[in-house]
């Protein structure tokens, strides 16, 4: 058993500890990765001069645009888990800043879709390039076996976290 006071930051938050020193080191590396991503994301948000939720919305809208998938305010609100009033304010901010526009829905003339506008896509690429470029470089340096191990680990951890969240959310 690894000493809980000699390992990953935050390890003391749980009674359960990794079985091995390698496990503790892996958790410490994941914490360092999380911290680096958080710092990089804060840098991107400062570059964009946006709120985190606004950047998330814009990233979703740019991705949907690439997939030729129209998005209306209700769909965006569901993805972001915002109320009707909250999504209206968010879209108003993005429209005001020239990052999105409201357009008639080509599939339903009564409806409105929200699409990226101006330099939104370029702004995102510029703001998040310092995250994306090293990610691609590191991934490209992995062997197929290493990339498979990373994918399997990330998939399993993501599912375990979702399952834990479901269980704790449904607890009385």
C-alpha positions in Angstrom: 0.0 0.0 0.0 1.3 3.5 -0.9 1.6 6.0 1.9 -1.4 8.4 1.5 0.8 11.4 2.5 3.4 10.6 -0.1 1.8 10.5 -3.6 -0.5 12.2 -5.8 -1.9 15.6 -4.9 -5.4 15.2 -3.6 -4.7 11.6 -2.7 -5.6 12.4 0.9 -9.2 13.1 -0.3 -9.9 9.4 -0.6 -9.4 6.5 1.8 -8.7 4.2 -1.2 -5.1 4.4 -2.4 -3.3 2.9 -5.4 -1.7 -0.5 -4.8 1.7 0.5 -6.1 4.1 3.3 -6.3 3.7 3.3 -10.1 -0.1 3.7 -9.6 0.5 6.7 -7.3 3.0 8.2 -9.8 0.4 7.7 -12.6 -2.2 9.6 -10.5 0.3 12.3 -9.9 1.0 12.6 -13.6 -2.8 12.8 -14.3 -3.1 15.5 -11.7 -0.2 17.4 -13.4 -1.9 16.9 -16.8 -5.2 18.2 -15.3 -3.4 21.3 -13.9 -1.7 22.0 -17.2 -4.9 21.7 -19.2 -6.7 24.0 -16.7 -3.9 26.6 -17.0 -4.0 26.3 -20.8 -7.8 26.6 -20.9 -7.6 29.7 -18.7 -5.0 31.2 -21.1 -7.3 30.4 -24.1 -10.3 32.1 -22.3 -8.2 35.2 -21.6 -7.1 35.3 -25.3 -10.8 35.0 -26.4 -12.0 37.4 -23.6 -14.9 34.9 -23.1 -16.6 33.2 -20.2 -15.9 29.4 -20.1 -19.6 28.6 -20.9 -19.5 31.0 -23.9 -16.3 29.3 -25.3 -17.9 25.9 -24.8 -21.0 27.0 -26.7 -18.9 28.4 -29.5 -16.8 25.3 -29.8 -20.0 23.2 -30.0 -21.4 25.5 -32.7 -18.2 25.4 -34.7 -18.2 21.6 -34.5 -21.8 21.3 -35.5 -21.2 23.7 -38.4 -18.4 21.4 -39.6 -20.8 18.5 -39.4 -23.4 20.5 -41.3 -25.7 20.0 -38.3 -28.0 23.0 -37.6 -28.3 23.9 -33.9 -31.1 25.8 -32.4 -31.2 27.5 -29.0 -33.1 24.7 -27.3 -30.5 22.1 -28.5 -27.6 24.3 -27.4 -29.3 24.8 -24.0 -29.7 21.1 -23.6 -26.0 20.4 -24.4 -24.8 23.1 -22.0 -27.5 22.4 -19.4 -28.7 26.0 -19.3 -32.2 27.4 -18.8 -34.1 29.2 -21.6 -33.2 32.6 -20.0 -29.5 31.5 -19.6 -29.1 30.4 -23.2 -30.8 33.5 -24.5 -28.3 35.7 -22.6 -25.4 33.6 -23.8 -26.4 33.8 -27.4 -27.0 37.5 -27.1 -23.4 37.9 -25.8 -22.0 35.9 -28.6 -24.1 37.8 -31.2 -23.1 41.2 -29.7 -19.4 40.1 -29.9 -19.8 39.1 -33.5 -19.0 35.4 -32.8 -22.4 33.9 -33.8 -25.5 34.9 -35.7 -29.1 33.9 -35.6 -30.4 32.6 -39.0 -33.6 31.1 -40.2 -33.6 27.3 -39.9 -33.4 26.0 -43.5 -35.3 22.9 -42.5 -38.0 24.7 -40.6 -38.6 28.3 -41.6 -40.4 29.1 -38.4 -37.3 28.3 -36.4 -34.0 30.0 -35.8 -30.5 28.3 -35.8 -27.3 29.7 -34.3 -24.2 29.6 -36.4 -20.6 30.7 -36.0 -19.9 34.1 -37.5 -17.0 36.3 -38.4 -13.7 34.9 -37.2 -15.1 32.6 -34.6 -13.4 29.5 -35.9 -10.1 31.2 -36.4 -10.3 32.8 -32.9 -10.9 29.3 -31.4 -8.0 27.8 -33.3 -5.7 30.7 -32.3 -6.8 30.5 -28.6 -6.7 26.7 -28.3 -3.8 26.0 -30.6 -1.3 25.9 -27.7 -3.4 22.9 -26.4 -4.2 21.1 -29.7 -0.7 21.3 -31.3 1.2 19.6 -28.4 -1.6 17.1 -28.1 -1.3 16.0 -31.7 2.5 16.1 -31.5 2.5 13.8 -28.4 -0.1 11.5 -29.8 1.8 11.2 -33.1 4.9 10.2 -31.2 3.1 7.2 -29.6 3.4 3.8 -31.0 0.1 2.2 -31.9 0.2 0.0 -28.8 0.8 3.1 -26.6 -2.0 5.0 -28.3 -4.3 2.0 -27.7 -3.4 1.9 -24.1 -4.1 5.6 -23.7 -7.4 5.3 -25.4 -8.4 2.3 -23.3 -7.4 4.0 -20.1 -9.2 7.3 -21.0 -12.3 5.4 -22.1 -12.4 3.3 -18.9 -11.7 6.3 -16.6 -14.4 8.4 -18.4 -17.0 5.7 -18.0 -16.0 5.0 -14.4 -16.4 8.8 -13.6 -19.8 8.9 -15.4 -21.0 5.8 -13.5 -19.8 7.3 -10.2 -21.6 10.5 -11.0 -24.8 8.6 -11.9 -24.7 6.7 -8.6 -24.0 9.7 -6.4 -26.6 11.8 -8.3 -29.3 9.2 -7.7 -28.4 8.7 -4.0 -31.0 10.1 -1.5 
